[in-house]
């Protein structure tokens, strides 16, 4: 596979040209935070960033997505019959995604693309996407990717990986999609040994910087009903506001709602991100609600990520260690502490 | 790419008001594209999403049997936005059905066994599907004794009253109709709660499987009766309800532990439920 080194200026120029073939998304400074945005209308990428506040999951799984459209006009022969909404599945490239967020796509893929059912929207958005990662030279204090099967320089799920060498980027193709992307980028020189050597050193140094310990080794052998009945859930949930920030920011939270919206004599069926933090999420028509208490909803979130998912897929937790929920929870609920409690219970 | 969220267009063929409070109606649907009927091949115990453009979808158990051709039927309780709208629709109106969804009653396991069916209130719909299915001449020889206990609050709240009366007359099944109470002096069936009638009428758990559908309070009091009769949890079958959206185990809201009621259920044995968190 191709590996090239681009000066930073060359790389920005190359991305500009790649917009001919791809819808190119990259982190753009947006107020105090970075957000993945399409590089259009003069938007400039800024790869000197810790991570985006919102995860890039919305590029494959939009917060709100039209599924179907319909007419409510009785004079139309197809009134009340749902039709597929037109979609743009042309190639898109997400450039500068952190390895934890790429790992997260692989975690949620098991849900959206399973042997029985394929979610056509997620699958087609994902297939049209080329993921160009950016190794983390300086992980944040809230990062714990190495504890949940990841790595600050992990290539897992990526089509290409960028490494910031200071004045330049080393860009390595990892898949055919990544190779095609890199071959479409003009400029750059074949990577030399010095560049590759420096990348190795940066990776080793990044790994060293993640000191936190979040053991997950005993979760699989626990009995789910025992953990469910554990005495600590009310305490864990005590300060929770059920605001849903954690699920909104989480790259591995996938729950959605389906709603119809109408405007005059036409309408759309839309799916929207939803959250297990909200009581309406499970409210029955009868008024019965299996999770009407706050601690039940908080327990559901952690049990799903750290036990039910583990049991269902037998391949690790439903968390990529990005640390967003830790960083942005308004009452400092910390999944790393909850995970320790569950693992030690 | 196949889209599992796209409903089949259907037309409402007939509407029957089932109960005296007019809160339960049975809707028969005919597929607008005849080939969709074959694609909608179902087994008793499954459910589907009824879809009304502009209102949304609701998961409802299939009340017709696959042995009944040319239509599918659902009995719907008027509760929320979609069901209230549906109750105001008329014959000939166009809407959608998405499915069939979920698993079904364990028919292979029930073959060669005595089948006990216990239902209460408007949870009798997939049990009606099951009874029609078992009584079909092609299927009846596969099962031994069929015993049904079905109760409602009063005679006017029983579903499928004409069929109940016919089943009562048959000699190839034992039908026990009951009501919690009635002031009708001509009422010729049982009076009493479903658990009590079950205890009275079901005498043996030998080679038998019991399927129970009803309100939570009925299930709670029927379960010890069945256990006393000697039904092990593996041979007590329950069908659960849950708020659902996708119906295919993807949208994430109807889980009990690591099981999704929409895809891994709605039919579970009591033995399976005992392994799961009691969050339903």
Interface residues (C-beta under 8 A of the other chain):
Chain A: X67 X68 X70 X72 X79 X80 X81 X82 X84 X111 X112 X114 X116 X117 X118 X119 X120 X123 X124 X224 X225 X228 X229 X254 X255 X256 X257 X258 X259 X260 X262 X267 X269 X271 X274 X276 X281 X282 X283 X284 X285 X286 X288 X290 X291 X296 X300 X303 X304 X307 X308 X309 X311 X312
Chain B: X1 X2 X3 X4 X5 X6 X7 X9 X32 X51 X52 X53 X54 X55 X56 X57 X58 X79 X80 X83 X93 X94 X95 X96 X216 X241 X242 X243 X245 X246 X248 X249 X250 X251 X252 X253 X254 X255 X256 X257 X258 X263 X275 X276 X277 X279 X280
